[in-house]
Amino acid sequence: MLHELRHRFARWLAYRQTLASLRRLPDSILADAGLSRDEIRERARDASLRR
């Protein structure tokens, strides 16, 4: 159970860090990466699930 809790916390932390990083990027950089501001949350969630 502790292992699962650690794993969930690590995924949540990865999500929050990715979300913050993407939100700091200017729109031009996001556009170069093929992202819009509306997609940031989804992409951060997807990235956290891959860890």
mmCIF file of the N, C-alpha and C atoms, coordinates in Angstrom:
data_MODEL
# 
_entry.id   MODEL 
# 
loop_
_atom_site.group_PDB 
_atom_site.id 
_atom_site.type_symbol 
_atom_site.label_atom_id 
_atom_site.label_alt_id 
_atom_site.label_comp_id 
_atom_site.label_asym_id 
_atom_site.label_entity_id 
_atom_site.label_seq_id 
_atom_site.pdbx_PDB_ins_code 
_atom_site.Cartn_x 
_atom_site.Cartn_y 
_atom_site.Cartn_z 
_atom_site.occupancy 
_atom_site.B_iso_or_equiv 
_atom_site.pdbx_formal_charge 
_atom_site.auth_seq_id 
_atom_site.auth_comp_id 
_atom_site.auth_asym_id 
_atom_site.auth_atom_id 
_atom_site.pdbx_PDB_model_num 
ATOM 1   N N  . MET A 1 1  ? 0.823  -1.191 0.000   1.00 0.00 ? 1  MET A N  1 
ATOM 2   C CA . MET A 1 1  ? 0.000  0.000  0.000   1.00 0.00 ? 1  MET A CA 1 
ATOM 3   C C  . MET A 1 1  ? 0.871  1.260  0.000   1.00 0.00 ? 1  MET A C  1 
ATOM 4   N N  . LEU A 1 2  ? 1.922  1.256  0.766   1.00 0.00 ? 2  LEU A N  1 
ATOM 5   C CA . LEU A 1 2  ? 2.812  2.418  0.795   1.00 0.00 ? 2  LEU A CA 1 
ATOM 6   C C  . LEU A 1 2  ? 3.456  2.639  -0.571  1.00 0.00 ? 2  LEU A C  1 
ATOM 7   N N  . HIS A 1 3  ? 3.794  1.544  -1.226  1.00 0.00 ? 3  HIS A N  1 
ATOM 8   C CA . HIS A 1 3  ? 4.388  1.648  -2.562  1.00 0.00 ? 3  HIS A CA 1 
ATOM 9   C C  . HIS A 1 3  ? 3.416  2.329  -3.530  1.00 0.00 ? 3  HIS A C  1 
ATOM 10  N N  . GLU A 1 4  ? 2.147  1.940  -3.480  1.00 0.00 ? 4  GLU A N  1 
ATOM 11  C CA . GLU A 1 4  ? 1.131  2.536  -4.348  1.00 0.00 ? 4  GLU A CA 1 
ATOM 12  C C  . GLU A 1 4  ? 0.956  4.023  -4.040  1.00 0.00 ? 4  GLU A C  1 
ATOM 13  N N  . LEU A 1 5  ? 0.973  4.381  -2.783  1.00 0.00 ? 5  LEU A N  1 
ATOM 14  C CA . LEU A 1 5  ? 0.840  5.781  -2.380  1.00 0.00 ? 5  LEU A CA 1 
ATOM 15  C C  . LEU A 1 5  ? 2.011  6.604  -2.910  1.00 0.00 ? 5  LEU A C  1 
ATOM 16  N N  . ARG A 1 6  ? 3.216  6.063  -2.781  1.00 0.00 ? 6  ARG A N  1 
ATOM 17  C CA . ARG A 1 6  ? 4.399  6.746  -3.315  1.00 0.00 ? 6  ARG A CA 1 
ATOM 18  C C  . ARG A 1 6  ? 4.299  6.915  -4.823  1.00 0.00 ? 6  ARG A C  1 
ATOM 19  N N  . HIS A 1 7  ? 3.848  5.866  -5.487  1.00 0.00 ? 7  HIS A N  1 
ATOM 20  C CA . HIS A 1 7  ? 3.714  5.908  -6.942  1.00 0.00 ? 7  HIS A CA 1 
ATOM 21  C C  . HIS A 1 7  ? 2.701  6.981  -7.366  1.00 0.00 ? 7  HIS A C  1 
ATOM 22  N N  . ARG A 1 8  ? 1.577  7.020  -6.705  1.00 0.00 ? 8  ARG A N  1 
ATOM 23  C CA . ARG A 1 8  ? 0.564  8.035  -7.024  1.00 0.00 ? 8  ARG A CA 1 
ATOM 24  C C  . ARG A 1 8  ? 1.071  9.453  -6.761  1.00 0.00 ? 8  ARG A C  1 
ATOM 25  N N  . PHE A 1 9  ? 1.779  9.616  -5.665  1.00 0.00 ? 9  PHE A N  1 
ATOM 26  C CA . PHE A 1 9  ? 2.328  10.927 -5.355  1.00 0.00 ? 9  PHE A CA 1 
ATOM 27  C C  . PHE A 1 9  ? 3.358  11.341 -6.402  1.00 0.00 ? 9  PHE A C  1 
ATOM 28  N N  . ALA A 1 10 ? 4.199  10.409 -6.835  1.00 0.00 ? 10 ALA A N  1 
ATOM 29  C CA . ALA A 1 10 ? 5.207  10.701 -7.857  1.00 0.00 ? 10 ALA A CA 1 
ATOM 30  C C  . ALA A 1 10 ? 4.533  11.103 -9.164  1.00 0.00 ? 10 ALA A C  1 
ATOM 31  N N  . ARG A 1 11 ? 3.455  10.415 -9.533  1.00 0.00 ? 11 ARG A N  1 
ATOM 32  C CA . ARG A 1 11 ? 2.727  10.775 -10.758 1.00 0.00 ? 11 ARG A CA 1 
ATOM 33  C C  . ARG A 1 11 ? 2.087  12.149 -10.628 1.00 0.00 ? 11 ARG A C  1 
ATOM 34  N N  . TRP A 1 12 ? 1.501  12.444 -9.476  1.00 0.00 ? 12 TRP A N  1 
ATOM 35  C CA . TRP A 1 12 ? 0.874  13.751 -9.257  1.00 0.00 ? 12 TRP A CA 1 
ATOM 36  C C  . TRP A 1 12 ? 1.930  14.858 -9.327  1.00 0.00 ? 12 TRP A C  1 
ATOM 37  N N  . LEU A 1 13 ? 3.081  14.607 -8.693  1.00 0.00 ? 13 LEU A N  1 
ATOM 38  C CA . LEU A 1 13 ? 4.158  15.588 -8.706  1.00 0.00 ? 13 LEU A CA 1 
ATOM 39  C C  . LEU A 1 13 ? 4.667  15.818 -10.125 1.00 0.00 ? 13 LEU A C  1 
ATOM 40  N N  . ALA A 1 14 ? 4.828  14.759 -10.893 1.00 0.00 ? 14 ALA A N  1 
ATOM 41  C CA . ALA A 1 14 ? 5.259  14.886 -12.297 1.00 0.00 ? 14 ALA A CA 1 
ATOM 42  C C  . ALA A 1 14 ? 4.235  15.701 -13.089 1.00 0.00 ? 14 ALA A C  1 
ATOM 43  N N  . TYR A 1 15 ? 2.957  15.458 -12.845 1.00 0.00 ? 15 TYR A N  1 
ATOM 44  C CA . TYR A 1 15 ? 1.897  16.218 -13.510 1.00 0.00 ? 15 TYR A CA 1 
ATOM 45  C C  . TYR A 1 15 ? 2.013  17.706 -13.189 1.00 0.00 ? 15 TYR A C  1 
ATOM 46  N N  . ARG A 1 16 ? 2.140  18.028 -11.907 1.00 0.00 ? 16 ARG A N  1 
ATOM 47  C CA . ARG A 1 16 ? 2.208  19.429 -11.492 1.00 0.00 ? 16 ARG A CA 1 
ATOM 48  C C  . ARG A 1 16 ? 3.439  20.130 -12.068 1.00 0.00 ? 16 ARG A C  1 
ATOM 49  N N  . GLN A 1 17 ? 4.576  19.435 -12.066 1.00 0.00 ? 17 GLN A N  1 
ATOM 50  C CA . GLN A 1 17 ? 5.811  20.024 -12.591 1.00 0.00 ? 17 GLN A CA 1 
ATOM 51  C C  . GLN A 1 17 ? 5.720  20.245 -14.097 1.00 0.00 ? 17 GLN A C  1 
ATOM 52  N N  . THR A 1 18 ? 5.183  19.268 -14.802 1.00 0.00 ? 18 THR A N  1 
ATOM 53  C CA . THR A 1 18 ? 5.027  19.396 -16.253 1.00 0.00 ? 18 THR A CA 1 
ATOM 54  C C  . THR A 1 18 ? 4.043  20.505 -16.578 1.00 0.00 ? 18 THR A C  1 
ATOM 55  N N  . LEU A 1 19 ? 2.956  20.561 -15.844 1.00 0.00 ? 19 LEU A N  1 
ATOM 56  C CA . LEU A 1 19 ? 1.950  21.602 -16.044 1.00 0.00 ? 19 LEU A CA 1 
ATOM 57  C C  . LEU A 1 19 ? 2.571  22.991 -15.855 1.00 0.00 ? 19 LEU A C  1 
ATOM 58  N N  . ALA A 1 20 ? 3.316  23.168 -14.784 1.00 0.00 ? 20 ALA A N  1 
ATOM 59  C CA . ALA A 1 20 ? 3.941  24.462 -14.509 1.00 0.00 ? 20 ALA A CA 1 
ATOM 60  C C  . ALA A 1 20 ? 4.950  24.825 -15.593 1.00 0.00 ? 20 ALA A C  1 
ATOM 61  N N  . SER A 1 21 ? 5.719  23.851 -16.038 1.00 0.00 ? 21 SER A N  1 
ATOM 62  C CA . SER A 1 21 ? 6.719  24.113 -17.082 1.00 0.00 ? 21 SER A CA 1 
ATOM 63  C C  . SER A 1 21 ? 6.060  24.540 -18.384 1.00 0.00 ? 21 SER A C  1 
ATOM 64  N N  . LEU A 1 22 ? 5.024  23.829 -18.772 1.00 0.00 ? 22 LEU A N  1 
ATOM 65  C CA . LEU A 1 22 ? 4.339  24.164 -20.027 1.00 0.00 ? 22 LEU A CA 1 
ATOM 66  C C  . LEU A 1 22 ? 3.633  25.517 -19.938 1.00 0.00 ? 22 LEU A C  1 
ATOM 67  N N  . ARG A 1 23 ? 3.073  25.822 -18.799 1.00 0.00 ? 23 ARG A N  1 
ATOM 68  C CA . ARG A 1 23 ? 2.381  27.108 -18.647 1.00 0.00 ? 23 ARG A CA 1 
ATOM 69  C C  . ARG A 1 23 ? 3.336  28.297 -18.714 1.00 0.00 ? 23 ARG A C  1 
ATOM 70  N N  . ARG A 1 24 ? 4.600  28.082 -18.380 1.00 0.00 ? 24 ARG A N  1 
ATOM 71  C CA . ARG A 1 24 ? 5.581  29.167 -18.438 1.00 0.00 ? 24 ARG A CA 1 
ATOM 72  C C  . ARG A 1 24 ? 6.052  29.469 -19.866 1.00 0.00 ? 24 ARG A C  1 
ATOM 73  N N  . LEU A 1 25 ? 5.831  28.537 -20.777 1.00 0.00 ? 25 LEU A N  1 
ATOM 74  C CA . LEU A 1 25 ? 6.306  28.741 -22.147 1.00 0.00 ? 25 LEU A CA 1 
ATOM 75  C C  . LEU A 1 25 ? 5.463  29.770 -22.883 1.00 0.00 ? 25 LEU A C  1 
ATOM 76  N N  . PRO A 1 26 ? 6.110  30.573 -23.726 1.00 0.00 ? 26 PRO A N  1 
ATOM 77  C CA . PRO A 1 26 ? 5.336  31.516 -24.538 1.00 0.00 ? 26 PRO A CA 1 
ATOM 78  C C  . PRO A 1 26 ? 4.538  30.770 -25.610 1.00 0.00 ? 26 PRO A C  1 
ATOM 79  N N  . ASP A 1 27 ? 3.487  31.413 -26.085 1.00 0.00 ? 27 ASP A N  1 
ATOM 80  C CA . ASP A 1 27 ? 2.629  30.798 -27.095 1.00 0.00 ? 27 ASP A CA 1 
ATOM 81  C C  . ASP A 1 27 ? 3.399  30.394 -28.348 1.00 0.00 ? 27 ASP A C  1 
ATOM 82  N N  . SER A 1 28 ? 4.400  31.160 -28.728 1.00 0.00 ? 28 SER A N  1 
ATOM 83  C CA . SER A 1 28 ? 5.157  30.841 -29.947 1.00 0.00 ? 28 SER A CA 1 
ATOM 84  C C  . SER A 1 28 ? 5.906  29.516 -29.805 1.00 0.00 ? 28 SER A C  1 
ATOM 85  N N  . ILE A 1 29 ? 6.449  29.249 -28.637 1.00 0.00 ? 29 ILE A N  1 
ATOM 86  C CA . ILE A 1 29 ? 7.159  27.992 -28.407 1.00 0.00 ? 29 ILE A CA 1 
ATOM 87  C C  . ILE A 1 29 ? 6.161  26.834 -28.386 1.00 0.00 ? 29 ILE A C  1 
ATOM 88  N N  . LEU A 1 30 ? 5.032  27.047 -27.728 1.00 0.00 ? 30 LEU A N  1 
ATOM 89  C CA . LEU A 1 30 ? 4.002  26.005 -27.719 1.00 0.00 ? 30 LEU A CA 1 
ATOM 90  C C  . LEU A 1 30 ? 3.537  25.689 -29.141 1.00 0.00 ? 30 LEU A C  1 
ATOM 91  N N  . ALA A 1 31 ? 3.335  26.721 -29.933 1.00 0.00 ? 31 ALA A N  1 
ATOM 92  C CA . ALA A 1 31 ? 2.902  26.511 -31.319 1.00 0.00 ? 31 ALA A CA 1 
ATOM 93  C C  . ALA A 1 31 ? 3.958  25.738 -32.107 1.00 0.00 ? 31 ALA A C  1 
ATOM 94  N N  . ASP A 1 32 ? 5.230  26.047 -31.884 1.00 0.00 ? 32 ASP A N  1 
ATOM 95  C CA . ASP A 1 32 ? 6.300  25.305 -32.554 1.00 0.00 ? 32 ASP A CA 1 
ATOM 96  C C  . ASP A 1 32 ? 6.262  23.820 -32.183 1.00 0.00 ? 32 ASP A C  1 
ATOM 97  N N  . ALA A 1 33 ? 5.840  23.522 -30.979 1.00 0.00 ? 33 ALA A N  1 
ATOM 98  C CA . ALA A 1 33 ? 5.742  22.135 -30.507 1.00 0.00 ? 33 ALA A CA 1 
ATOM 99  C C  . ALA A 1 33 ? 4.413  21.494 -30.896 1.00 0.00 ? 33 ALA A C  1 
ATOM 100 N N  . GLY A 1 34 ? 3.556  22.271 -31.542 1.00 0.00 ? 34 GLY A N  1 
ATOM 101 C CA . GLY A 1 34 ? 2.260  21.755 -31.966 1.00 0.00 ? 34 GLY A CA 1 
ATOM 102 C C  . GLY A 1 34 ? 1.231  21.695 -30.850 1.00 0.00 ? 34 GLY A C  1 
ATOM 103 N N  . LEU A 1 35 ? 1.385  22.563 -29.848 1.00 0.00 ? 35 LEU A N  1 
ATOM 104 C CA . LEU A 1 35 ? 0.469  22.599 -28.708 1.00 0.00 ? 35 LEU A CA 1 
ATOM 105 C C  . LEU A 1 35 ? -0.272 23.927 -28.635 1.00 0.00 ? 35 LEU A C  1 
ATOM 106 N N  . SER A 1 36 ? -1.458 23.861 -28.096 1.00 0.00 ? 36 SER A N  1 
ATOM 107 C CA . SER A 1 36 ? -2.185 25.092 -27.778 1.00 0.00 ? 36 SER A CA 1 
ATOM 108 C C  . SER A 1 36 ? -2.325 25.157 -26.263 1.00 0.00 ? 36 SER A C  1 
ATOM 109 N N  . ARG A 1 37 ? -2.669 26.297 -25.748 1.00 0.00 ? 37 ARG A N  1 
ATOM 110 C CA . ARG A 1 37 ? -2.854 26.452 -24.297 1.00 0.00 ? 37 ARG A CA 1 
ATOM 111 C C  . ARG A 1 37 ? -3.952 25.500 -23.784 1.00 0.00 ? 37 ARG A C  1 
ATOM 112 N N  . ASP A 1 38 ? -4.941 25.238 -24.623 1.00 0.00 ? 38 ASP A N  1 
ATOM 113 C CA . ASP A 1 38 ? -6.033 24.352 -24.224 1.00 0.00 ? 38 ASP A CA 1 
ATOM 114 C C  . ASP A 1 38 ? -5.583 22.904 -24.020 1.00 0.00 ? 38 ASP A C  1 
ATOM 115 N N  . GLU A 1 39 ? -4.477 22.519 -24.617 1.00 0.00 ? 39 GLU A N  1 
ATOM 116 C CA . GLU A 1 39 ? -3.996 21.137 -24.531 1.00 0.00 ? 39 GLU A CA 1 
ATOM 117 C C  . GLU A 1 39 ? -3.008 20.893 -23.398 1.00 0.00 ? 39 GLU A C  1 
ATOM 118 N N  . ILE A 1 40 ? -2.590 21.918 -22.708 1.00 0.00 ? 40 ILE A N  1 
ATOM 119 C CA . ILE A 1 40 ? -1.531 21.789 -21.706 1.00 0.00 ? 40 ILE A CA 1 
ATOM 120 C C  . ILE A 1 40 ? -1.896 20.787 -20.618 1.00 0.00 ? 40 ILE A C  1 
ATOM 121 N N  . ARG A 1 41 ? -3.087 20.870 -20.072 1.00 0.00 ? 41 ARG A N  1 
ATOM 122 C CA . ARG A 1 41 ? -3.469 19.957 -18.981 1.00 0.00 ? 41 ARG A CA 1 
ATOM 123 C C  . ARG A 1 41 ? -3.476 18.510 -19.443 1.00 0.00 ? 41 ARG A C  1 
ATOM 124 N N  . GLU A 1 42 ? -4.003 18.278 -20.635 1.00 0.00 ? 42 GLU A N  1 
ATOM 125 C CA . GLU A 1 42 ? -4.050 16.911 -21.165 1.00 0.00 ? 42 GLU A CA 1 
ATOM 126 C C  . GLU A 1 42 ? -2.643 16.355 -21.400 1.00 0.00 ? 42 GLU A C  1 
ATOM 127 N N  . ARG A 1 43 ? -1.778 17.166 -21.980 1.00 0.00 ? 43 ARG A N  1 
ATOM 128 C CA . ARG A 1 43 ? -0.406 16.716 -22.227 1.00 0.00 ? 43 ARG A CA 1 
ATOM 129 C C  . ARG A 1 43 ? 0.350  16.466 -20.937 1.00 0.00 ? 43 ARG A C  1 
ATOM 130 N N  . ALA A 1 44 ? 0.141  17.301 -19.930 1.00 0.00 ? 44 ALA A N  1 
ATOM 131 C CA . ALA A 1 44 ? 0.796  17.095 -18.636 1.00 0.00 ? 44 ALA A CA 1 
ATOM 132 C C  . ALA A 1 44 ? 0.305  15.797 -17.996 1.00 0.00 ? 44 ALA A C  1 
ATOM 133 N N  . ARG A 1 45 ? -0.978 15.547 -18.107 1.00 0.00 ? 45 ARG A N  1 
ATOM 134 C CA . ARG A 1 45 ? -1.540 14.307 -17.564 1.00 0.00 ? 45 ARG A CA 1 
ATOM 135 C C  . ARG A 1 45 ? -0.962 13.095 -18.288 1.00 0.00 ? 45 ARG A C  1 
ATOM 136 N N  . ASP A 1 46 ? -0.905 13.155 -19.604 1.00 0.00 ? 46 ASP A N  1 
ATOM 137 C CA . ASP A 1 46 ? -0.346 12.051 -20.375 1.00 0.00 ? 46 ASP A CA 1 
ATOM 138 C C  . ASP A 1 46 ? 1.117  11.801 -20.013 1.00 0.00 ? 46 ASP A C  1 
ATOM 139 N N  . ALA A 1 47 ? 1.874  12.857 -19.841 1.00 0.00 ? 47 ALA A N  1 
ATOM 140 C CA . ALA A 1 47 ? 3.299  12.720 -19.491 1.00 0.00 ? 47 ALA A CA 1 
ATOM 141 C C  . ALA A 1 47 ? 3.453  12.099 -18.108 1.00 0.00 ? 47 ALA A C  1 
ATOM 142 N N  . SER A 1 48 ? 2.597  12.448 -17.178 1.00 0.00 ? 48 SER A N  1 
ATOM 143 C CA . SER A 1 48 ? 2.723  11.898 -15.823 1.00 0.00 ? 48 SER A CA 1 
ATOM 144 C C  . SER A 1 48 ? 2.352  10.416 -15.782 1.00 0.00 ? 48 SER A C  1 
ATOM 145 N N  . LEU A 1 49 ? 1.495  9.975  -16.659 1.00 0.00 ? 49 LEU A N  1 
ATOM 146 C CA . LEU A 1 49 ? 1.089  8.573  -16.686 1.00 0.00 ? 49 LEU A CA 1 
ATOM 147 C C  . LEU A 1 49 ? 2.175  7.677  -17.302 1.00 0.00 ? 49 LEU A C  1 
ATOM 148 N N  . ARG A 1 50 ? 3.054  8.252  -18.079 1.00 0.00 ? 50 ARG A N  1 
ATOM 149 C CA . ARG A 1 50 ? 4.115  7.473  -18.716 1.00 0.00 ? 50 ARG A CA 1 
ATOM 150 C C  . ARG A 1 50 ? 5.276  7.176  -17.782 1.00 0.00 ? 50 ARG A C  1 
ATOM 151 N N  . ARG A 1 51 ? 5.312  7.799  -16.625 1.00 0.00 ? 51 ARG A N  1 
ATOM 152 C CA . ARG A 1 51 ? 6.434  7.599  -15.700 1.00 0.00 ? 51 ARG A CA 1 
ATOM 153 C C  . ARG A 1 51 ? 6.272  6.331  -14.919 1.00 0.00 ? 51 ARG A C  1 
# 
